[in-house]
């Protein structure tokens, strides 16, 4: 098992709504309903795979999960580098 470091960001000039949607789909989010009475988590891509979040936009993942992450990043035209 090898680990891969992935560094990524959306292209310059991307809209705020695109950044928010990207962030929600990748990292997931905490949400609530009925004024905070019910709280739950909407899962993102990184909730499905083992990872270490080193910094925003820098993730350490297993090499077998790289194709799944690459496909997601390409769908948003994100600029990324992995090693």
C-alpha positions in Angstrom: 0.0 0.0 0.0 1.4 3.3 -1.1 0.2 6.8 -0.2 -0.3 9.6 -2.7 -0.1 13.3 -1.9 -2.7 15.3 -3.9 -2.6 19.1 -4.1 -5.5 20.8 -5.8 -7.5 24.0 -6.4 -10.2 25.3 -8.6 -9.2 27.6 -11.6 -8.8 31.3 -10.9 -12.1 33.1 -11.5 -14.4 30.3 -10.5 -17.6 31.5 -9.0 -18.3 31.4 -5.3 -21.2 29.0 -5.8 -18.9 26.6 -7.7 -16.4 26.7 -4.9 -19.1 25.9 -2.3 -20.5 23.1 -4.4 -17.0 21.6 -4.9 -16.3 21.9 -1.2 -19.6 20.2 -0.1 -19.2 17.4 -2.6 -15.5 16.7 -1.6 -15.5 17.3 2.2 -19.2 16.8 3.1 -20.9 19.1 5.6 -22.8 19.3 8.8 -26.4 20.5 8.5 -29.5 20.7 10.6 -33.3 21.1 10.3 -36.1 22.4 12.4 -33.9 25.3 13.8 -31.1 23.0 14.9 -33.3 20.3 16.5 -32.1 17.6 14.1 -28.4 17.6 13.1 -26.9 15.3 10.6 -23.9 15.0 8.2 -24.1 15.0 4.5 -21.2 12.8 3.4 -18.7 13.9 0.8 -16.2 11.9 -1.4 -13.5 12.0 1.3 -15.9 10.5 3.8 -15.9 7.4 1.7 -12.2 6.8 1.4 -9.4 6.7 4.1 -7.4 10.0 3.9 -5.4 12.5 5.9 -6.3 16.1 5.3 -3.1 18.0 5.7 -4.4 21.4 4.7 -7.2 22.8 2.7 -6.5 21.5 -0.8 -3.8 19.1 0.3 -4.9 15.4 0.9 -3.0 12.2 1.5 -4.8 9.2 0.1 -4.0 5.6 -0.8 -2.9 5.1 -4.4 -5.8 2.8 -5.1 -8.2 5.7 -4.5 -6.4 8.1 -6.8 -8.5 7.3 -9.9 -11.7 8.1 -8.0 -10.3 11.4 -6.7 -8.9 12.3 -10.1 -12.3 11.8 -11.8 -13.9 14.1 -9.2 -11.3 16.8 -9.7 -11.5 16.6 -13.5 -15.3 17.0 -13.3 -14.7 20.4 -11.8 -11.8 21.3 -14.1 -9.7 21.6 -10.9 -6.0 22.0 -11.3 -4.1 19.3 -9.4 -0.8 17.6 -8.9 -0.1 14.3 -7.2 3.1 12.6 -6.1 
